[in-house]
C-alpha cells in the first residue's frame, strides 16, 4: 500500500445560496495501491460525507461534494514533511495575519488546557 494526500472540495450552500460563495477544502490521507484507486477512494469519501442540516433560522445548509482536484503521492512519511502548500492572496493582509495569530493563540490555549487537565 502507498499513501496519498487528496484534496476533497465541498461547496457550502445556505438557504437559497444568496451569499458569498463558500468552499471547504479538506486534505485527506488515503491508502491505496495506485493513484487511480486513491482518486476513486477520495471521490467516494466526498460523496459519502456530503450532508445537509437545518440552521437556527430553519434554512437548509448543505455541504455539496464538488470533486477531488488534487492528489499527491507520499513516497515516504517523515517528521515535518510538507504535505500541501497554497498561496493565499487576501484582500486585507493585516486582517489575514491577525486572523492567523488568533487561530494560533486558540490552538496554544487548547493545548495548555489539555496538558493541565
SVG drawing of the C-alpha trace seen along z (x, -y; Angstrom):
<svg xmlns="http://www.w3.org/2000/svg" viewBox="-37 -45 48 47">
<polyline fill="none" stroke="black" stroke-width="0.4" points="0.0,0.0 1.0,-3.6 -0.1,-6.8 -1.7,-9.8 -3.0,-13.2 -6.2,-14.1 -7.9,-17.5 -11.7,-17.0 -13.8,-20.1 -17.3,-20.8 -19.4,-23.9 -21.3,-25.2 -24.7,-26.4 -27.0,-28.1 -30.7,-28.6 -31.2,-29.7 -27.5,-30.3 -27.7,-34.2 -24.5,-34.7 -20.7,-34.9 -19.7,-31.6 -18.0,-29.3 -16.0,-26.2 -14.5,-23.7 -11.2,-22.3 -10.2,-19.2 -6.9,-17.4 -7.4,-13.6 -4.8,-10.9 -5.7,-7.9 -4.1,-4.5 -4.2,-2.7 -2.2,-0.6 -2.4,-3.1 -3.1,-6.7 -6.3,-5.8 -7.5,-3.7 -6.7,-6.6 -8.7,-9.1 -11.7,-6.7 -11.5,-6.3 -11.2,-10.1 -14.3,-10.7 -16.2,-8.0 -15.4,-9.7 -16.5,-13.0 -19.8,-11.6 -20.4,-9.7 -19.6,-12.7 -21.7,-15.4 -24.5,-16.3 -27.2,-18.8 -28.9,-20.2 -31.2,-23.0 -29.7,-26.0 -31.3,-28.2 -33.3,-30.0 -34.5,-26.6 -32.6,-27.2 -31.1,-24.2 -27.3,-24.2 -25.6,-21.8 -22.0,-20.6 -22.2,-19.6 -19.3,-17.5 -17.7,-19.1 -14.7,-16.9 -11.1,-15.9 -9.0,-18.4 -5.6,-17.4 -3.9,-14.1 -0.3,-13.8 1.7,-10.7 3.7,-10.5 6.8,-8.4 7.7,-8.3 6.4,-9.8 8.9,-11.8 8.6,-14.2 8.0,-17.8 7.5,-16.9 5.4,-19.3 2.0,-17.8 0.5,-20.7 1.1,-24.3 -1.2,-27.0 -0.6,-30.7 -3.2,-32.9 -3.9,-36.3 -6.2,-38.1 -7.6,-41.5 -6.6,-42.7 -3.1,-41.4 -3.3,-42.9 -6.7,-41.2 -5.4,-37.9 -2.3,-38.0 -4.4,-39.0 -6.8,-36.0 -3.8,-33.6 -2.4,-34.9 -5.8,-34.5 -6.1,-30.9 -2.6,-30.1 -3.4,-31.5 -6.5,-29.4 -4.5,-26.3 -1.9,-27.1 -4.6,-27.7 -6.4,-24.4 -3.0,-22.5 -2.3,-24.2 -5.7,-23.1 -5.2,-19.5 -1.8,-19.3 -3.2,-20.8 -6.3,-18.5"/>
</svg>
